[in-house]
Amino acid sequence: MVSEISSEQSQNVRLQIIESAEGISEFGGQWDDLFARAVDSPAFLSRPWISTYIEEGLIKGIPLFILAWCGTTLVAMFPLDVRKCLGAKIAMPISTRKGFYLGLLLDPNYRSVIETMADAIKSRKVFDVYYSEELSSEDMATNDLLDELVKKGYSCRQVFRNPCFYFQLGCSFDEYFRKKASSKSRQNLRRRERRLFESGDVKVEHYAGGEVTSDILVRIAVIEEQSWLKRRGAAVLGKPFYQKLLLKMARAGFGHVWLITINGDDAAFEYVFISHNKLQFGWRAFKLKHSSSVSIGQILMMHTIRDACDSGILSMDIGHGEADYKSFWAEASYKVNRVVAGYGARGRLIATYYYIMWLFVEIEWIHSCYRRMRRMFRVFQEKRRILRTETPD
């Protein structure tokens, strides 16, 4: 379904609401053009990322896009997954719960569109509840949209989820390393690097864009399968969906892979996203049999940062979590919050339910039980999948 809304506040802006995936073909090129202008947006708001989730059926409801046009130029887009629950329409960003940053894609020259979009969301009753677990404190566009919804009667609550570490580059690696690490730390890491390279035939390989083939993705999936992530039930890259997603992102120019091989054996990898001269870490792992090596993960990250400096990358985002290696490299952090906004009696009630559940999860022993139950559920699902594939028709 396609509907258009004229804006009384801005005669130059036309809003359009498209429901269903088929509508993407009508504005796909304009989406790519908008992303190129939205210099503060992460790769997770690009067309290859979001469209893959839709094509593979990994959304809970119906895809809905709120588009803002200035003439024939797309200047803002809010991609949503909308489903019904208890008679209310619940909207969430497409691909939520995956640990990235999601929200409103906006041309920074058209910030006034945000108020117009909030008006349309309320007047057209686009959703009763907006729910996200990936709201970055650095995402001014989405935070401003939520502020506008609050002004129009929505109740909005946020709960801290994770810190995200990052650092600025725009300099040589040696300059960055001198500023970030002490002389002793630099010497120790470089000594470990020398020991690693003296231990055998060690190579660091970098694959960019179209160089990231299906074979490369299979290689990194094998590393992940033999890493500590397997024990946590978090090894996912071997699944057909992730193979397709990462290949599409690479072909679009966003995906890069760094690999360390030791005597011909793939030992460690990093799959990262690069857009707008910013690097965002996606997945990284090393084989457990190399866990006694000389900080192989840190050495690979050092090579990634060195290459990023050489290619003019301006900043690097290490992603969610408080791992020691992240604080070692980073110079600052920002927040990623869970957020829920509700309108009307039913919407506010559902929003309050989410908020209370998040508060309970923050209690450590409940959080521990929750993680344990999720691991057990993932193992159960995997065993069911294997049984189905092995059982003849």
C-alpha positions in Angstrom: 0.0 0.0 0.0 1.3 3.5 -0.9 -0.1 6.7 0.6 1.1 10.3 0.3 0.9 13.1 2.8 1.3 16.7 2.0 3.1 18.8 4.6 1.5 22.1 5.8 4.7 23.0 7.7 7.1 22.7 4.7 5.6 23.3 1.2 8.7 21.7 -0.3 8.4 18.4 1.5 6.1 15.5 0.5 5.8 12.5 2.7 5.0 9.0 1.4 4.2 5.8 3.3 4.9 2.5 1.5 3.9 -0.8 3.0 5.3 -4.1 1.6 8.7 -5.0 0.2 7.6 -4.6 -3.4 7.8 -0.8 -3.0 11.6 -0.9 -2.6 12.0 -1.2 -6.4 10.4 2.2 -6.8 12.9 4.1 -4.7 16.0 1.8 -4.4 18.2 4.2 -6.4 17.1 7.2 -4.4 17.8 5.2 -1.2 21.4 4.7 -2.3 21.7 8.3 -3.1 20.3 9.4 0.2 22.6 7.1 2.1 25.6 8.6 0.3 24.5 12.1 1.6 23.6 10.9 5.1 27.2 11.1 6.2 26.5 10.3 9.9 24.6 7.1 9.2 26.0 3.6 9.7 26.1 0.9 7.0 23.2 -0.8 8.8 20.8 1.7 7.2 22.0 0.9 3.7 19.8 -0.8 1.1 21.8 -4.1 0.9 21.6 -4.6 4.7 17.9 -3.9 5.2 16.7 -5.4 2.0 18.4 -8.7 2.8 16.5 -9.0 6.0 13.3 -8.4 4.2 14.0 -10.8 1.3 15.0 -13.6 3.7 11.8 -13.2 5.8 13.7 -12.2 8.9 11.2 -9.6 10.1 8.3 -10.2 12.4 5.7 -8.1 10.6 5.2 -6.0 7.4 8.0 -3.7 6.1 6.9 -0.1 6.2 8.9 2.9 4.9 8.2 6.5 5.7 9.8 8.6 3.0 10.3 12.3 2.8 10.8 13.9 -0.6 11.9 17.3 -1.6 10.9 17.4 -5.3 12.3 14.2 -6.7 15.1 14.0 -4.1 14.6 11.5 -1.2 15.8 13.4 1.9 14.7 11.1 4.8 13.6 7.5 5.3 12.4 5.6 8.3 12.4 1.8 7.6 10.2 -0.1 10.0 9.0 -3.6 10.8 5.4 -3.3 11.9 3.4 -6.1 13.5 0.2 -6.3 15.5 0.1 -7.4 19.1 -2.9 -7.1 21.5 -4.6 -4.9 18.9 -1.7 -2.4 18.8 0.7 -1.7 16.0 4.3 -2.2 17.2 7.1 -0.9 15.0 10.7 -1.6 15.3 13.8 -1.0 13.1 14.4 -3.7 10.5 17.1 -6.0 11.8 16.8 -5.0 15.4 18.3 -7.1 18.2 21.4 -7.8 16.2 23.7 -5.5 18.2 24.1 -2.6 15.7 22.8 0.9 15.3 19.4 1.5 13.7 17.0 4.4 13.2 16.2 7.3 10.9 18.2 7.8 7.7 18.4 11.6 7.1 20.1 14.0 4.8 21.7 16.5 7.3 20.5 19.4 5.2 16.9 18.6 5.9 16.6 18.3 9.7 13.3 20.2 9.6 11.7 17.1 8.0 11.8 15.4 11.4 8.9 17.4 12.8 6.9 16.7 9.7 7.5 13.0 10.0 6.4 13.0 13.6 3.2 14.7 12.7 2.5 12.1 10.0 3.2 9.2 12.4 0.7 10.5 14.9 -2.0 11.7 12.5 -1.8 8.5 10.3 -1.5 6.3 13.4 1.5 4.6 11.8 2.3 2.8 15.0 1.1 2.7 18.6 4.5 1.6 20.0 8.0 2.1 18.7 10.5 -0.3 20.1 14.3 -0.5 19.6 17.3 -2.1 21.3 19.8 -0.2 19.1 19.4 3.5 19.8 22.8 5.2 19.7 23.3 8.3 21.8 25.2 9.7 18.8 22.2 9.2 16.5 20.8 12.8 16.6 18.2 12.2 13.8 16.4 9.3 15.6 16.7 11.0 19.1 15.2 14.2 17.7 12.4 12.2 16.1 11.6 10.6 19.4 11.7 14.0 21.1 9.2 15.3 18.6 6.9 12.3 19.3 7.1 13.0 23.0 5.9 16.6 22.3 2.9 15.1 20.4 1.8 12.9 23.3 4.0 9.8 23.1 5.4 8.4 26.3 9.1 7.5 25.8 11.5 5.6 28.1 15.1 4.5 27.6 17.3 2.0 29.4 21.0 1.8 29.0 22.1 -1.3 27.2 25.9 -1.1 26.3 28.8 1.2 26.0 30.3 1.5 22.5 34.0 2.3 22.2 35.4 4.4 19.4 38.4 6.5 18.4 39.4 9.2 16.0 42.0 8.7 13.3 42.8 11.0 10.4 46.5 10.6 11.1 49.3 8.0 10.6 49.3 4.8 12.6 52.5 5.7 14.5 51.0 9.1 15.5 47.8 7.4 16.7 49.7 4.6 18.6 51.9 7.1 20.4 48.9 9.1 21.6 46.9 6.0 22.6 49.3 3.5 24.2 52.2 3.9 26.6 55.7 3.3 25.5 55.7 0.0 27.4 52.4 -1.2 25.8 53.7 -0.3 22.3 56.9 -2.2 22.9 55.1 -5.3 24.3 52.6 -5.5 21.4 55.3 -5.0 18.7 57.4 -7.7 20.4 54.5 -10.1 20.3 54.0 -9.3 16.7 57.7 -10.1 15.9 57.4 -13.4 17.8 54.3 -14.3 15.9 55.8 -13.6 12.5 59.0 -15.4 13.5 57.0 -18.5 14.6 56.2 -19.6 11.0 54.8 -18.5 7.7 52.5 -15.8 8.9 50.5 -13.6 6.5 47.9 -10.8 7.0 45.5 -10.7 4.1 43.0 -7.8 3.3 40.0 -8.3 1.0 37.9 -5.2 0.1 34.6 -5.0 -1.6 34.3 -7.4 -4.6 37.4 -9.2 -3.4 35.3 -10.7 -0.6 34.1 -13.8 -2.3 31.9 -16.7 -1.1 35.1 -18.7 -0.5 36.5 -16.0 1.8 33.2 -15.9 3.7 33.3 -19.7 4.2 36.9 -19.4 5.5 35.9 -16.9 8.2 32.8 -18.9 9.1 35.1 -21.9 9.8 37.3 -19.7 12.1 34.2 -18.6 14.0 33.0 -22.2 14.3 36.3 -23.2 15.9 36.4 -20.1 18.2 35.1 -19.3 21.7 31.9 -18.0 20.1 30.9 -21.6 19.4 30.9 -22.3 23.1 28.6 -19.4 23.6 26.2 -20.5 20.9 27.1 -17.2 19.0 28.8 -18.7 15.9 26.4 -17.6 13.1 28.4 -16.8 10.0 28.1 -20.3 8.6 24.4 -19.9 8.2 23.2 -19.2 4.7 21.5 -15.9 5.7 24.7 -14.4 7.0 26.7 -15.7 4.1 24.3 -13.9 1.8 24.2 -10.7 3.9 27.9 -10.3 4.2 28.4 -11.0 0.5 25.8 -8.4 -0.5 27.4 -5.8 1.8 30.9 -6.5 0.4 29.6 -6.3 -3.2 28.1 -2.9 -2.3 31.5 -1.7 -1.2 30.8 -1.8 2.6 32.3 -5.1 3.6 36.0 -5.7 4.2 37.8 -8.8 5.6 41.2 -9.1 7.3 42.7 -12.6 7.8 45.7 -13.9 9.5 47.1 -17.3 8.3 49.7 -19.3 10.1 51.5 -21.9 8.0 48.6 -21.9 5.6 46.0 -22.3 8.3 43.3 -19.5 8.7 43.8 -18.4 12.3 41.9 -15.2 12.9 39.6 -12.8 11.0 37.8 -9.5 11.2 34.8 -8.5 9.1 34.2 -4.8 9.2 32.0 -2.2 7.5 33.4 1.0 6.0 31.2 3.9 4.9 31.6 7.7 4.9 35.3 7.2 5.8 34.3 5.5 9.1 35.1 1.9 10.0 32.6 -0.2 12.1 33.6 -3.6 13.4 31.2 -6.3 12.7 32.5 -9.8 13.5 35.9 -11.0 14.7 37.2 -14.3 16.1 40.3 -16.6 16.3 40.5 -20.3 16.4 40.8 -21.7 19.9 43.9 -23.7 19.0 45.7 -20.4 18.6 44.5 -19.0 21.9 48.0 -19.5 23.4 49.5 -17.5 20.6 51.0 -14.1 21.2 47.8 -12.0 21.3 46.8 -12.9 17.7 43.5 -10.9 18.0 45.3 -7.7 19.1 47.9 -8.1 16.4 45.3 -8.5 13.7 43.5 -5.4 15.0 46.7 -3.5 15.0 47.1 -4.3 11.3 43.5 -3.3 10.6 44.0 0.0 12.2 47.3 0.6 10.4 45.7 -0.1 7.1 42.8 2.2 8.0 45.2 5.0 8.8 47.0 4.4 5.4 43.7 4.6 3.5 42.4 7.8 5.2 39.8 6.4 7.6 38.7 9.1 10.0 37.3 7.0 12.9 36.8 3.5 14.1 33.8 2.1 16.1 34.6 -1.1 18.0 31.0 -1.9 18.8 29.0 -3.0 21.8 30.5 -4.2 25.0 33.3 -3.6 27.5 36.0 -6.1 26.5 39.5 -5.1 27.6 40.8 -5.0 24.1 38.2 -2.4 23.2 39.2 0.0 26.0 42.9 -0.6 25.1 42.4 0.8 21.6 39.6 3.3 22.2 39.7 6.9 23.5 36.1 7.4 24.3 32.7 5.7 24.3 29.0 6.5 23.8 25.8 4.7 24.8 23.5 2.4 23.1 20.1 2.4 24.7 16.9 0.3 24.6 14.0 2.7 23.9 10.2 2.3 23.7 7.6 5.0 22.9 3.9 4.4 23.2 0.8 6.4 22.4 -2.8 5.9 23.7 -3.8 3.7 26.5 -2.9 0.4 24.8 0.4 1.8 23.5 1.4 3.2 26.8 0.6 -0.1 28.6 2.7 -2.1 26.1 5.5 0.4 26.4 5.4 0.2 30.2 5.6 -3.6 30.0 8.8 -3.4 27.8 10.3 -0.9 30.2 9.7 -3.0 33.3 11.1 -6.1 31.6 14.3 -4.3 30.7 14.6 -3.1 34.3 14.3 -6.7 35.5 17.0 -7.9 33.0 19.4 -5.3 34.5 19.2 -7.2 37.8 22.3 -9.4 37.6 21.0 -12.8 38.7 17.9 -12.4 36.4 20.2 -11.4 33.6 22.3 -14.5 34.2 19.3 -16.8 34.1 18.0 -15.0 31.0 21.3 -15.6 29.1 21.4 -19.2 30.2 17.9 -19.8 29.0 18.7 -18.2 25.6 21.8 -20.4 25.2 19.7 -23.5 26.0 17.1 -22.4 23.5 19.6 -21.8 20.8 21.2 -25.3 21.4 17.7 -26.8 21.3 16.8 -25.0 18.0 20.1 -26.1 16.4 19.5 -29.8 17.4 16.0 -29.6 15.9 17.4 -28.1 12.7 20.0 -30.9 12.4 17.4 -33.6 13.2 15.1 -32.2 10.4 17.9 -32.2 7.9 19.1 -35.7 8.8 15.6 -37.3 8.9 14.5 -38.6 5.4 11.1 -37.6 4.1 
